[in-house]
Amino acid sequence: MILESAFYQLLGNLLDDDCPREQCEAFLVGHMAMAVLLELTARNIPNPTRLIKLEKPYSFKEPPSRFRTDLYVKVPNMGTSEYFGNTSYGLATDNWIEATMFSYGTGSSGSIPKTQNTVRIALDLLRLCTLVEDTGDNARYQLLVFDRPPSERVALRYRGGGTREWLEGLLTPGLKEICFDLSQEPQSFRGTTNLELELKAWVNVKSFEPAVAATKQLYWGFLCNIISFTLTQGELSYEHEPQAPVDKKRLGLDNHSDIVDRLRPLLQASP
């Protein structure tokens, strides 16, 4: 569990920084990469830098606008495939990570674009579930770090009432099923698209957060491992199961390709 161990090391890197107001998404990705490098080095893996890539293109054929994942880590098989390749725990060789940092210095809560931040999380989630080609040993991770409680940075509730349970699920540690339904989101969320889209996923969430918010430089972090999911768009449906037989995965590749083509306007959106 190299990525999970690196995630907990990440907190120390954040707290040791002398200029917290200058922290941004690139800062987060860089420190996560360094934490992964330390984990690989501690396991005596030769030349570990070759296993870490920043801004690696997604593996899906002709992805929209040639999207790139923030961080990619190839975990070598160290002769214990039952551990490193154990799909029961969501572990894999090829690891795709989307990282987002919500840090606004001393900005007031009223100036925080909560809905826009929520869109960023949703789009990264969808890109991970659509742009990683399901033909190899892949794992999908979403890394979220906040400089304040998440409720002050994202819209956990709809304006008309009700809770975004899918978002709460990503921000709550443990193993759970989340359901994202695009039709439940406001038009400002969906932009110019009127697509029907539903994503159901099993995610395993690790987290760190302060017990007492007594100082200003604190962090709330969440590492979400997307273990399996079903993506439905109109009459098309695509299911990812780590333990599915190869022939079943091949049968779903056509649906996967068609869904990506339909979702291009949404995936290319920039909140």
C-alpha atoms as a printed R data frame, in Angstrom:
    type eleno elety resid chain resno       x       y       z
1   ATOM     1    CA   MET     A     1   0.000   0.000   0.000
2   ATOM     2    CA   ILE     A     2   2.594   2.457  -1.173
3   ATOM     3    CA   LEU     A     3   0.195   5.245  -2.115
4   ATOM     4    CA   GLU     A     4  -1.685   5.025   1.160
5   ATOM     5    CA   SER     A     5   1.559   5.217   3.150
6   ATOM     6    CA   ALA     A     6   2.722   8.162   1.038
7   ATOM     7    CA   PHE     A     7  -0.599   9.899   1.678
8   ATOM     8    CA   TYR     A     8  -0.001   9.922   5.424
9   ATOM     9    CA   GLN     A     9   3.559  11.192   4.899
10  ATOM    10    CA   LEU     A    10   2.077  14.025   2.855
11  ATOM    11    CA   LEU     A    11   0.644  15.689   5.963
12  ATOM    12    CA   GLY     A    12   4.123  16.173   7.430
13  ATOM    13    CA   ASN     A    13   5.318  17.761   4.190
14  ATOM    14    CA   LEU     A    14   2.416  20.206   4.229
15  ATOM    15    CA   LEU     A    15   2.871  21.181   7.863
16  ATOM    16    CA   ASP     A    16   6.627  21.712   7.430
17  ATOM    17    CA   ASP     A    17   6.139  24.265   4.648
18  ATOM    18    CA   ASP     A    18   7.203  27.818   5.593
19  ATOM    19    CA   CYS     A    19   4.886  29.563   3.104
20  ATOM    20    CA   PRO     A    20   1.422  28.003   3.365
21  ATOM    21    CA   ARG     A    21  -0.203  30.906   1.505
22  ATOM    22    CA   GLU     A    22   1.813  29.995  -1.597
23  ATOM    23    CA   GLN     A    23   0.597  26.405  -1.697
24  ATOM    24    CA   CYS     A    24  -1.297  25.348  -4.827
25  ATOM    25    CA   GLU     A    25  -2.192  22.212  -6.742
26  ATOM    26    CA   ALA     A    26   1.298  21.845  -8.251
27  ATOM    27    CA   PHE     A    27   2.702  22.097  -4.723
28  ATOM    28    CA   LEU     A    28   0.429  19.248  -3.630
29  ATOM    29    CA   VAL     A    29   1.325  17.023  -6.581
30  ATOM    30    CA   GLY     A    30   5.036  17.632  -6.043
31  ATOM    31    CA   HIS     A    31   4.923  16.722  -2.369
32  ATOM    32    CA   MET     A    32   2.805  13.636  -3.029
33  ATOM    33    CA   ALA     A    33   5.353  12.531  -5.636
34  ATOM    34    CA   MET     A    34   8.166  13.034  -3.116
35  ATOM    35    CA   ALA     A    35   6.272  11.006  -0.516
36  ATOM    36    CA   VAL     A    36   5.816   8.175  -3.026
37  ATOM    37    CA   LEU     A    37   9.520   8.345  -3.900
38  ATOM    38    CA   LEU     A    38  10.430   7.923  -0.231
39  ATOM    39    CA   GLU     A    39   8.152   4.894   0.046
40  ATOM    40    CA   LEU     A    40   9.685   3.248  -3.015
41  ATOM    41    CA   THR     A    41  13.208   4.008  -1.787
42  ATOM    42    CA   ALA     A    42  12.428   2.522   1.634
43  ATOM    43    CA   ARG     A    43  11.538  -0.745  -0.119
44  ATOM    44    CA   ASN     A    44  14.918  -0.789  -1.919
45  ATOM    45    CA   ILE     A    45  13.328  -0.553  -5.354
46  ATOM    46    CA   PRO     A    46  16.086   0.328  -7.852
47  ATOM    47    CA   ASN     A    47  15.869   3.640  -9.699
48  ATOM    48    CA   PRO     A    48  12.432   4.535  -8.278
49  ATOM    49    CA   THR     A    49  12.197   7.856 -10.129
50  ATOM    50    CA   ARG     A    50  11.472   5.960 -13.360
51  ATOM    51    CA   LEU     A    51   8.210   4.724 -11.814
52  ATOM    52    CA   ILE     A    52   6.767   8.191 -11.144
53  ATOM    53    CA   LYS     A    53   5.338  10.376 -13.915
54  ATOM    54    CA   LEU     A    54   3.834  13.851 -13.707
55  ATOM    55    CA   GLU     A    55   1.186  14.903 -16.250
56  ATOM    56    CA   LYS     A    56   1.093  11.490 -17.910
57  ATOM    57    CA   PRO     A    57  -1.454  11.204 -20.767
58  ATOM    58    CA   TYR     A    58  -4.421   9.012 -19.956
59  ATOM    59    CA   SER     A    59  -4.320   5.514 -21.413
60  ATOM    60    CA   PHE     A    60  -7.674   5.675 -23.225
61  ATOM    61    CA   LYS     A    61  -7.390   5.873 -27.005
62  ATOM    62    CA   GLU     A    62  -7.629   9.458 -28.243
63  ATOM    63    CA   PRO     A    63  -8.859  11.021 -24.978
64  ATOM    64    CA   PRO     A    64 -10.626  14.403 -25.280
65  ATOM    65    CA   SER     A    65  -8.034  17.184 -25.642
66  ATOM    66    CA   ARG     A    66  -5.363  14.644 -24.677
67  ATOM    67    CA   PHE     A    67  -6.055  14.882 -20.955
68  ATOM    68    CA   ARG     A    68  -3.225  14.098 -18.578
69  ATOM    69    CA   THR     A    69  -3.424  12.723 -15.060
70  ATOM    70    CA   ASP     A    70  -1.723  14.782 -12.347
71  ATOM    71    CA   LEU     A    71   0.387  11.906 -11.050
72  ATOM    72    CA   TYR     A    72   1.046   8.362 -12.246
73  ATOM    73    CA   VAL     A    73   2.847   5.708 -10.209
74  ATOM    74    CA   LYS     A    74   3.858   2.265 -11.419
75  ATOM    75    CA   VAL     A    75   4.150  -0.097  -8.464
76  ATOM    76    CA   PRO     A    76   6.478  -2.986  -9.327
77  ATOM    77    CA   ASN     A    77   5.585  -6.568  -8.511
78  ATOM    78    CA   MET     A    78   8.075  -7.564  -5.830
79  ATOM    79    CA   GLY     A    79   7.373 -11.284  -6.072
80  ATOM    80    CA   THR     A    80   4.279 -11.038  -3.890
81  ATOM    81    CA   SER     A    81   1.461 -10.626  -6.394
82  ATOM    82    CA   GLU     A    82  -1.055 -11.647  -3.729
83  ATOM    83    CA   TYR     A    83  -0.204  -8.368  -1.999
84  ATOM    84    CA   PHE     A    84   0.477  -5.863  -4.752
85  ATOM    85    CA   GLY     A    85  -2.087  -7.241  -7.191
86  ATOM    86    CA   ASN     A    86  -4.770  -8.105  -4.659
87  ATOM    87    CA   THR     A    87  -7.863  -6.592  -6.209
88  ATOM    88    CA   SER     A    88  -9.801  -7.164  -2.992
89  ATOM    89    CA   TYR     A    89  -8.004  -4.115  -1.606
90  ATOM    90    CA   GLY     A    90  -8.036  -2.096  -4.813
91  ATOM    91    CA   LEU     A    91  -4.275  -2.453  -5.309
92  ATOM    92    CA   ALA     A    92  -2.814  -2.388  -8.807
93  ATOM    93    CA   THR     A    93   0.387  -1.921 -10.774
94  ATOM    94    CA   ASP     A    94  -0.641   1.191 -12.749
95  ATOM    95    CA   ASN     A    95  -1.943   3.966 -10.490
96  ATOM    96    CA   TRP     A    96  -3.633   7.107 -11.860
97  ATOM    97    CA   ILE     A    97  -4.044  10.018  -9.445
98  ATOM    98    CA   GLU     A    98  -5.987  13.266  -9.798
99  ATOM    99    CA   ALA     A    99  -5.030  15.781  -7.111
100 ATOM   100    CA   THR     A   100  -6.846  18.959  -6.107
101 ATOM   101    CA   MET     A   101  -5.889  21.435  -3.406
102 ATOM   102    CA   PHE     A   102  -8.400  23.917  -2.055
103 ATOM   103    CA   SER     A   103  -6.309  26.662  -0.464
104 ATOM   104    CA   TYR     A   104  -7.303  30.320  -0.417
105 ATOM   105    CA   GLY     A   105  -5.069  31.857   2.241
106 ATOM   106    CA   THR     A   106  -7.071  34.232   4.364
107 ATOM   107    CA   GLY     A   107  -9.970  34.644   1.915
108 ATOM   108    CA   SER     A   108 -13.396  34.924   3.506
109 ATOM   109    CA   SER     A   109 -15.789  31.993   3.230
110 ATOM   110    CA   GLY     A   110 -18.178  34.192   1.241
111 ATOM   111    CA   SER     A   111 -15.617  34.581  -1.568
112 ATOM   112    CA   ILE     A   112 -15.054  30.826  -2.006
113 ATOM   113    CA   PRO     A   113 -16.539  29.412  -5.257
114 ATOM   114    CA   LYS     A   114 -18.106  26.366  -3.595
115 ATOM   115    CA   THR     A   115 -20.116  25.206  -6.596
116 ATOM   116    CA   GLN     A   116 -17.115  25.601  -8.899
117 ATOM   117    CA   ASN     A   117 -14.993  23.567  -6.487
118 ATOM   118    CA   THR     A   118 -17.659  20.860  -6.464
119 ATOM   119    CA   VAL     A   119 -17.602  20.737 -10.264
120 ATOM   120    CA   ARG     A   120 -13.820  20.275 -10.193
121 ATOM   121    CA   ILE     A   121 -14.184  17.230  -7.946
122 ATOM   122    CA   ALA     A   122 -16.951  15.739 -10.086
123 ATOM   123    CA   LEU     A   123 -15.037  16.198 -13.359
124 ATOM   124    CA   ASP     A   124 -11.877  14.595 -11.962
125 ATOM   125    CA   LEU     A   125 -13.980  11.677 -10.718
126 ATOM   126    CA   LEU     A   126 -15.545  11.207 -14.155
127 ATOM   127    CA   ARG     A   127 -12.215  11.501 -15.973
128 ATOM   128    CA   LEU     A   128 -10.698   8.802 -13.789
129 ATOM   129    CA   CYS     A   129 -13.632   6.503 -14.536
130 ATOM   130    CA   THR     A   130 -13.678   7.118 -18.292
131 ATOM   131    CA   LEU     A   131 -10.187   7.959 -19.528
132 ATOM   132    CA   VAL     A   132  -8.275   5.040 -17.980
133 ATOM   133    CA   GLU     A   133  -8.511   2.196 -20.472
134 ATOM   134    CA   ASP     A   134  -9.754  -0.930 -18.725
135 ATOM   135    CA   THR     A   135  -7.354  -3.406 -20.304
136 ATOM   136    CA   GLY     A   136  -4.596  -3.606 -17.711
137 ATOM   137    CA   ASP     A   137  -3.910  -3.605 -14.002
138 ATOM   138    CA   ASN     A   138  -5.110  -0.084 -13.155
139 ATOM   139    CA   ALA     A   139  -6.105   1.744  -9.976
140 ATOM   140    CA   ARG     A   140  -7.766   5.147  -9.812
141 ATOM   141    CA   TYR     A   141  -7.212   7.610  -6.969
142 ATOM   142    CA   GLN     A   142  -8.607  11.045  -6.193
143 ATOM   143    CA   LEU     A   143  -6.530  13.144  -3.786
144 ATOM   144    CA   LEU     A   144  -8.300  16.076  -2.116
145 ATOM   145    CA   VAL     A   145  -6.664  18.466   0.361
146 ATOM   146    CA   PHE     A   146  -8.359  21.438   2.062
147 ATOM   147    CA   ASP     A   147  -6.891  24.222   4.192
148 ATOM   148    CA   ARG     A   148 -10.214  24.602   6.022
149 ATOM   149    CA   PRO     A   149 -13.052  22.181   6.861
150 ATOM   150    CA   PRO     A   150 -14.450  20.865   3.561
151 ATOM   151    CA   SER     A   151 -17.885  22.325   4.303
152 ATOM   152    CA   GLU     A   152 -16.314  25.786   3.910
153 ATOM   153    CA   ARG     A   153 -14.799  24.972   0.502
154 ATOM   154    CA   VAL     A   154 -17.377  22.874  -1.366
155 ATOM   155    CA   ALA     A   155 -21.165  22.822  -1.729
156 ATOM   156    CA   LEU     A   156 -22.245  19.819   0.318
157 ATOM   157    CA   ARG     A   157 -25.898  20.805  -0.059
158 ATOM   158    CA   TYR     A   158 -28.069  21.785  -3.001
159 ATOM   159    CA   ARG     A   159 -29.520  25.278  -2.979
160 ATOM   160    CA   GLY     A   160 -33.063  23.952  -2.894
161 ATOM   161    CA   GLY     A   161 -32.294  21.585  -0.038
162 ATOM   162    CA   GLY     A   162 -30.921  18.092   0.154
163 ATOM   163    CA   THR     A   163 -27.391  16.767   0.522
164 ATOM   164    CA   ARG     A   164 -24.873  15.835  -2.143
165 ATOM   165    CA   GLU     A   165 -24.411  12.367  -0.741
166 ATOM   166    CA   TRP     A   166 -21.852  11.435  -3.392
167 ATOM   167    CA   LEU     A   167 -19.634  14.303  -2.247
168 ATOM   168    CA   GLU     A   168 -20.099  13.510   1.423
169 ATOM   169    CA   GLY     A   169 -19.064   9.945   0.604
170 ATOM   170    CA   LEU     A   170 -15.771  11.108  -0.903
171 ATOM   171    CA   LEU     A   171 -15.120  13.201   2.221
172 ATOM   172    CA   THR     A   172 -15.873  10.471   4.766
173 ATOM   173    CA   PRO     A   173 -13.295   7.766   5.591
174 ATOM   174    CA   GLY     A   174 -14.213   4.145   5.002
175 ATOM   175    CA   LEU     A   175 -15.522   1.847   2.298
176 ATOM   176    CA   LYS     A   176 -18.842   2.880   0.784
177 ATOM   177    CA   GLU     A   177 -20.905   3.157  -2.389
178 ATOM   178    CA   ILE     A   178 -21.442   6.590  -3.902
179 ATOM   179    CA   CYS     A   179 -23.912   7.566  -6.614
180 ATOM   180    CA   PHE     A   180 -23.411  10.629  -8.799
181 ATOM   181    CA   ASP     A   181 -26.431  11.562 -10.935
182 ATOM   182    CA   LEU     A   182 -25.807  14.470 -13.287
183 ATOM   183    CA   SER     A   183 -29.532  15.112 -13.687
184 ATOM   184    CA   GLN     A   184 -29.719  16.075  -9.995
185 ATOM   185    CA   GLU     A   185 -27.206  18.882 -10.470
186 ATOM   186    CA   PRO     A   186 -28.231  22.461 -11.407
187 ATOM   187    CA   GLN     A   187 -27.786  23.773 -14.939
188 ATOM   188    CA   SER     A   188 -24.835  25.890 -13.785
189 ATOM   189    CA   PHE     A   189 -23.165  22.618 -12.813
190 ATOM   190    CA   ARG     A   190 -23.860  20.854 -16.118
191 ATOM   191    CA   GLY     A   191 -22.955  23.819 -18.323
192 ATOM   192    CA   THR     A   192 -24.303  23.571 -21.866
193 ATOM   193    CA   THR     A   193 -24.686  19.777 -21.789
194 ATOM   194    CA   ASN     A   194 -28.018  18.063 -21.214
195 ATOM   195    CA   LEU     A   195 -26.633  14.561 -20.879
196 ATOM   196    CA   GLU     A   196 -28.079  11.827 -18.748
197 ATOM   197    CA   LEU     A   197 -25.301  10.371 -16.691
198 ATOM   198    CA   GLU     A   198 -25.140   8.187 -13.611
199 ATOM   199    CA   LEU     A   199 -22.053   6.865 -11.868
200 ATOM   200    CA   LYS     A   200 -22.212   4.314  -9.075
201 ATOM   201    CA   ALA     A   201 -18.876   3.468  -7.498
202 ATOM   202    CA   TRP     A   202 -17.353   1.642  -4.559
203 ATOM   203    CA   VAL     A   203 -14.647   3.814  -3.029
204 ATOM   204    CA   ASN     A   204 -12.266   3.291  -0.145
205 ATOM   205    CA   VAL     A   205 -11.419   6.611   1.499
206 ATOM   206    CA   LYS     A   206  -8.416   7.291   3.731
207 ATOM   207    CA   SER     A   207  -8.183  10.625   5.534
208 ATOM   208    CA   PHE     A   208  -6.284  12.882   7.905
209 ATOM   209    CA   GLU     A   209  -7.841  15.817   9.733
210 ATOM   210    CA   PRO     A   210  -7.133  17.782  12.918
211 ATOM   211    CA   ALA     A   211  -8.734  16.731  16.179
212 ATOM   212    CA   VAL     A   212  -8.915  20.376  17.267
213 ATOM   213    CA   ALA     A   213  -8.851  23.336  14.863
214 ATOM   214    CA   ALA     A   214  -6.739  25.515  17.149
215 ATOM   215    CA   THR     A   215  -4.280  27.003  14.643
216 ATOM   216    CA   LYS     A   216  -4.526  28.476  11.133
217 ATOM   217    CA   GLN     A   217  -2.190  26.161   9.202
218 ATOM   218    CA   LEU     A   218  -4.207  22.949   9.283
219 ATOM   219    CA   TYR     A   219  -5.213  20.448   6.620
220 ATOM   220    CA   TRP     A   220  -8.042  18.069   5.837
221 ATOM   221    CA   GLY     A   221  -6.933  15.370   3.384
222 ATOM   222    CA   PHE     A   222  -8.751  12.535   1.605
223 ATOM   223    CA   LEU     A   223  -7.374   9.777  -0.620
224 ATOM   224    CA   CYS     A   224 -10.220   8.065  -2.489
225 ATOM   225    CA   ASN     A   225  -9.478   4.709  -4.142
226 ATOM   226    CA   ILE     A   226 -12.146   4.003  -6.772
227 ATOM   227    CA   ILE     A   227 -12.302   0.212  -6.620
228 ATOM   228    CA   SER     A   228 -15.207  -0.570  -8.954
229 ATOM   229    CA   PHE     A   229 -17.915   1.385 -10.722
230 ATOM   230    CA   THR     A   230 -20.798   1.339 -13.182
231 ATOM   231    CA   LEU     A   231 -21.253   4.229 -15.601
232 ATOM   232    CA   THR     A   232 -24.605   4.643 -17.339
233 ATOM   233    CA   GLN     A   233 -25.276   7.123 -20.141
234 ATOM   234    CA   GLY     A   234 -28.643   6.795 -21.820
235 ATOM   235    CA   GLU     A   235 -29.003   3.241 -23.134
236 ATOM   236    CA   LEU     A   236 -25.267   2.570 -22.726
237 ATOM   237    CA   SER     A   237 -23.754   1.069 -19.604
238 ATOM   238    CA   TYR     A   238 -20.149   0.272 -18.739
239 ATOM   239    CA   GLU     A   239 -19.049  -1.676 -15.675
240 ATOM   240    CA   HIS     A   240 -15.560  -1.874 -14.202
241 ATOM   241    CA   GLU     A   241 -14.836  -4.829 -11.937
242 ATOM   242    CA   PRO     A   242 -11.197  -5.562 -11.017
243 ATOM   243    CA   GLN     A   243 -11.877  -9.300 -10.820
244 ATOM   244    CA   ALA     A   244 -13.964  -9.523 -14.002
245 ATOM   245    CA   PRO     A   245 -12.705 -12.065 -16.572
246 ATOM   246    CA   VAL     A   246 -10.835 -10.671 -19.543
247 ATOM   247    CA   ASP     A   247 -13.534 -11.637 -22.049
248 ATOM   248    CA   LYS     A   248 -16.170  -9.702 -20.072
249 ATOM   249    CA   LYS     A   249 -13.952  -6.619 -20.051
250 ATOM   250    CA   ARG     A   250 -13.541  -6.835 -23.824
251 ATOM   251    CA   LEU     A   251 -17.303  -6.976 -24.286
252 ATOM   252    CA   GLY     A   252 -17.628  -3.661 -22.452
253 ATOM   253    CA   LEU     A   253 -14.919  -1.814 -24.380
254 ATOM   254    CA   ASP     A   254 -17.251  -0.718 -27.175
255 ATOM   255    CA   ASN     A   255 -19.714   0.790 -24.690
256 ATOM   256    CA   HIS     A   256 -16.814   2.454 -22.909
257 ATOM   257    CA   SER     A   257 -15.633   4.081 -26.141
258 ATOM   258    CA   ASP     A   258 -19.144   5.255 -27.054
259 ATOM   259    CA   ILE     A   259 -19.716   6.761 -23.607
260 ATOM   260    CA   VAL     A   260 -16.436   8.698 -23.794
261 ATOM   261    CA   ASP     A   261 -17.414  10.083 -27.208
262 ATOM   262    CA   ARG     A   262 -20.751  11.274 -25.832
263 ATOM   263    CA   LEU     A   263 -19.181  12.812 -22.757
264 ATOM   264    CA   ARG     A   264 -16.523  14.807 -24.606
265 ATOM   265    CA   PRO     A   265 -18.237  18.202 -24.068
266 ATOM   266    CA   LEU     A   266 -18.551  17.524 -20.348
267 ATOM   267    CA   LEU     A   267 -15.055  16.072 -19.873
268 ATOM   268    CA   GLN     A   268 -13.542  19.045 -21.691
269 ATOM   269    CA   ALA     A   269 -15.340  21.512 -19.429
270 ATOM   270    CA   SER     A   270 -13.090  23.712 -17.320
271 ATOM   271    CA   PRO     A   271 -14.824  25.022 -14.168
